[in-house]
Amino acid sequence: MKNAKNNGEKTAMNNITIRKETKEDFYNTEHMVMRAFWNIHGPGCNEHLMVHKLRDAKEYLPELSRVAEMDGQIVGAVFVSKARVVDGDIEHEVLTIGPVAVEPTCFSMGIGGKMLAEVTDAAKAAGYKGIIMCGEPDYYPKHGFITCDNFGIEHGDDGNFDAFMAYPLNDGFEDIHGKFYEAPVFEECEDEAEIEEFTKNFPYYKPLKLSCQWLHKERLGRISEIQKNSYTIRFLKKTFRLSSKALFITKAPTSFRLWETMLHLLIIRSGIL
Ligand SMILES: CC(C)(COP(=O)(O)OP(=O)(O)OC[C@H]1O[C@@H](n2cnc3c(N)ncnc32)[C@H](O)[C@@H]1OP(=O)(O)O)[C@@H](O)C(=O)NCCC(=O)NCCS
């Protein structure tokens, strides 16, 4: 990843500044993370709670984590923490990243890529051997991430899969093999009541089941932009673009199913399925 070396104090990209997070940013970062993940994989999300808890975890590395600021607002964040790869009696220290989030109205402005470049440069300079993470399988390879099966590293519980990727930083990463485990805090953010309670700290967004969640899961499309109540959905990497408030209608199962059926038909007709 090409990027000027920096110590995380401040790097400007046009009007975007990439820097370390301060206490004053905490609420705004969590709100931005919530907006970025809201309704993407299913109704609502838990990543804002994850960020909140991760900051107190012993594995968290604030010195390597970054936020992006534009016009005085937090528009992106990458959180970095220590993780481990266990190979029998040997335990290797590695890094993991996540959540990674960009304010939805600022998607595709290069903020995500810029933050990743800053984080990988800082982590490399700090001497860590590599980053291992679970993330969007069609996004991270554009930034140099490679699936972990190439390194003989398995996810502790789930083996290998496309979303399980690594980014080698320094010599010696190729000698790391075994099972990957991230900080326990990532598993401690699933309690529905706790998520609901924590979410009350932020402006209300309706948890919704949307067609694009199914598309996202199948890697056929995803939310590419949010403006007010309107999601822009990108299908099949650029083939279709739809923007419609109709996707927000939850109490109209007929029209909702109609949307889904139309999308299925479009996809089938285009020969993808
Ligand atoms: C994924 C995310 C961090 C990317 O940030 P970003 O600032 O929009 O990304 P960049 O501007 O650096 O890159 C944009 C490019 O990546 C592509 N891209 C963005 N998200 C993608 C995804 N989920 N899958 C595949 N490609 C994706 C865009 O289509 C664009 O491609 P193009 O340059 O060919 O048009 C941001 O979209 C986001 O916060 N998404 C919601 C939360 C999320 O999914 N986070 C990652 C979880 S691991």
The ligand as a MOL file (V3000), in Angstrom:
LIG
                    3D

  0  0  0     0  0            999 V3000
M  V30 BEGIN CTAB
M  V30 COUNTS 48 50 0 0 0
M  V30 BEGIN ATOM
M  V30 1 C -16.4370 -0.7000 2.9980 0
M  V30 2 C -16.1830 0.7790 3.2530 0
M  V30 3 C -15.3410 0.9540 4.5020 0
M  V30 4 C -15.4360 1.3320 2.0420 0
M  V30 5 O -15.1270 2.6940 2.2730 0
M  V30 6 P -15.1390 3.7580 1.0800 0
M  V30 7 O -14.5110 4.9910 1.5900 0
M  V30 8 O -16.5090 3.8600 0.5330 0
M  V30 9 O -14.2140 3.0150 0.0300 0
M  V30 10 P -13.1780 3.6650 -0.9810 0
M  V30 11 O -13.6770 5.0050 -1.4020 0
M  V30 12 O -11.8300 3.5480 -0.4610 0
M  V30 13 O -13.2860 2.6500 -2.1870 0
M  V30 14 C -14.4000 2.7010 -2.9900 0
M  V30 15 C -14.3740 1.5050 -3.9190 0
M  V30 16 O -14.5770 0.3300 -3.1390 0
M  V30 17 C -15.7800 -0.2940 -3.5590 0
M  V30 18 N -16.4450 -0.8700 -2.4160 0
M  V30 19 C -16.9020 -0.2300 -1.3230 0
M  V30 20 N -17.4830 -1.1110 -0.4960 0
M  V30 21 C -17.3770 -2.3050 -1.0920 0
M  V30 22 C -17.8110 -3.6110 -0.7400 0
M  V30 23 N -18.4710 -3.8640 0.3850 0
M  V30 24 N -17.5440 -4.6220 -1.6090 0
M  V30 25 C -16.8980 -4.3850 -2.7680 0
M  V30 26 N -16.4690 -3.1740 -3.1480 0
M  V30 27 C -16.7170 -2.1600 -2.3180 0
M  V30 28 C -16.5920 0.8300 -4.1910 0
M  V30 29 O -17.5160 0.3040 -5.1070 0
M  V30 30 C -15.5200 1.6100 -4.8840 0
M  V30 31 O -15.1260 0.9490 -6.0710 0
M  V30 32 P -14.7480 1.7720 -7.3780 0
M  V30 33 O -13.5550 2.6120 -6.9850 0
M  V30 34 O -14.4500 0.7010 -8.3650 0
M  V30 35 O -15.9460 2.5920 -7.6810 0
M  V30 36 C -17.5000 1.5780 3.3610 0
M  V30 37 O -18.2440 1.3620 2.1940 0
M  V30 38 C -18.3340 1.1960 4.5610 0
M  V30 39 O -18.1680 1.7560 5.6400 0
M  V30 40 N -19.2770 0.2750 4.3610 0
M  V30 41 C -20.2150 -0.0910 5.4230 0
M  V30 42 C -19.5510 -0.8010 6.5540 0
M  V30 43 C -18.6950 -1.9390 6.0620 0
M  V30 44 O -19.1300 -2.7860 5.3010 0
M  V30 45 N -17.4260 -1.9320 6.5320 0
M  V30 46 C -16.4730 -2.9440 6.1910 0
M  V30 47 C -16.7350 -4.1380 6.9970 0
M  V30 48 S -15.3650 -5.2080 7.0000 0
M  V30 END ATOM
M  V30 BEGIN BOND
M  V30 1 1 1 2
M  V30 2 1 2 3
M  V30 3 1 2 4
M  V30 4 1 2 36
M  V30 5 1 4 5
M  V30 6 1 5 6
M  V30 7 2 6 7
M  V30 8 1 6 8
M  V30 9 1 6 9
M  V30 10 1 9 10
M  V30 11 2 10 11
M  V30 12 1 10 12
M  V30 13 1 10 13
M  V30 14 1 13 14
M  V30 15 1 14 15
M  V30 16 1 15 16
M  V30 17 1 15 30
M  V30 18 1 16 17
M  V30 19 1 17 18
M  V30 20 1 17 28
M  V30 21 1 18 19
M  V30 22 1 18 27
M  V30 23 2 19 20
M  V30 24 1 20 21
M  V30 25 1 21 22
M  V30 26 2 21 27
M  V30 27 1 22 23
M  V30 28 2 22 24
M  V30 29 1 24 25
M  V30 30 2 25 26
M  V30 31 1 26 27
M  V30 32 1 28 29
M  V30 33 1 28 30
M  V30 34 1 30 31
M  V30 35 1 31 32
M  V30 36 2 32 33
M  V30 37 1 32 34
M  V30 38 1 32 35
M  V30 39 1 36 37
M  V30 40 1 36 38
M  V30 41 2 38 39
M  V30 42 1 38 40
M  V30 43 1 40 41
M  V30 44 1 41 42
M  V30 45 1 42 43
M  V30 46 2 43 44
M  V30 47 1 43 45
M  V30 48 1 45 46
M  V30 49 1 46 47
M  V30 50 1 47 48
M  V30 END BOND
M  V30 END CTAB
M  END
